[in-house]
Amino acid sequence: MSLQLKVIPVTPFQQNCSVIWCDETGQAAVVDAGGDIGRIRAFLDAQGLTVEKLLLTHGHIDHAGGARELADALGVAIEGPHPAESFWLDQLPSQGTMFGFPRAEPLTPERWLHEGDTVSVGNQVLDVLHCPGHTPGHVVFVSHSANVCIVGDVLFQGSIGRTDFPMGDHEQLIDAIRSKLFALPDDMTVVPGHGPFTTIGDERRSNPFVADRRYG
């Protein structure tokens, strides 16, 4: 038995909301429910999944804007991101105004996450990495059993997260990718917050921002 994953692109930003579930128990979690809650719920219902929690990688509105609505509708808790992300979660209303999203109220998760924590989905366990830089409290979810990591806006196929937003830090981001993500297996699948999947090894070899050859 293993962890299953389905990406549902949501919001005008086509953010990769991930539904993950334990195929032994049918227990599921929704990662980064940024919006389009009806589409997410339709998939859950079609698959007969029981959501036990919501997970957040970070507090930008395309990732977090629909989380409280969905969590309340399902009667479940939100876990993540890291406490440093309160800066962005408190600003969800102004983010919505800025980008033309439906209003989202400030959000405080039921459980903040830290480096070294784990989250469970049914019988599956994912490790938590704190990977700041794109935002200060960004976290990444790693399933070693499924050989997959859900990285939000830290790393993309051929690119990295933006660091020109308030509290972004380019050097922090590079360090998090190279010291934490690149410590993962080369064949591990990377599920980014936008765009196609990639692997740790592919980005280590060819990503123009963080590839090994750039750093000797």
C-alpha positions, 0 to 999 in steps of 0.5 A: 500500500502506498501514498497516491497523489492527484494534482488539481490546478486551481485559481487563475494562477493554475496553482498545483493543489495536491490531493494525497491519500493512503490507498490502504485507508482511503484517508486523504489530505489536501495540500494548498487548497488555494481556491476552486473548492467545488472542483476539489470536493468533486474529485474527493467525492468521485474517489470516495476519499475521507479528508482528515486534514489540510496542509499548507506549504505557505501563505500566498493566496493562490495556495492558501486562499480557499483553505479555511473555507474547505477545512470548515466545510469538511470539519478538519484542521489545517496543518502548516506552514511554519510560524514565520508564515503568519506574516503572509497568512495575516495578509490574505484579505489584502492579497485577495484585493491585490490580485482580484481573488475572492476575499479570504480571511486571515488564517491561523492553522490549528498546527504550525509545522517545524523542521523535523516534524511529520504529518500523517495521512492514513498510514502514510507519514511525510517529513516536514522541511522548513525551506524559507526564501520564497516566503519566510515560513515555507515548508516542504512535504516529503514522502520517502515511501512514495519517493515524492516531495511537494515543494510549493514555490521553492523549486520548479522545473528549470526555475526557483521561487521568486524572492522579490516579495516582502520578506523574500530572501534569495540566498536563503532560498538557494541554501534551502534547495541545495542543503535540504532538497538536494539531499533527497534522492536524485530519482525523487519526484518533485511536485511544484506549486506551478507547472510540470513535475520534475526530479531532484536529479534533473534540477541538480544537473540542469537548473540554471539557478541551483545546478551543481555546476554553478556552485562547483 
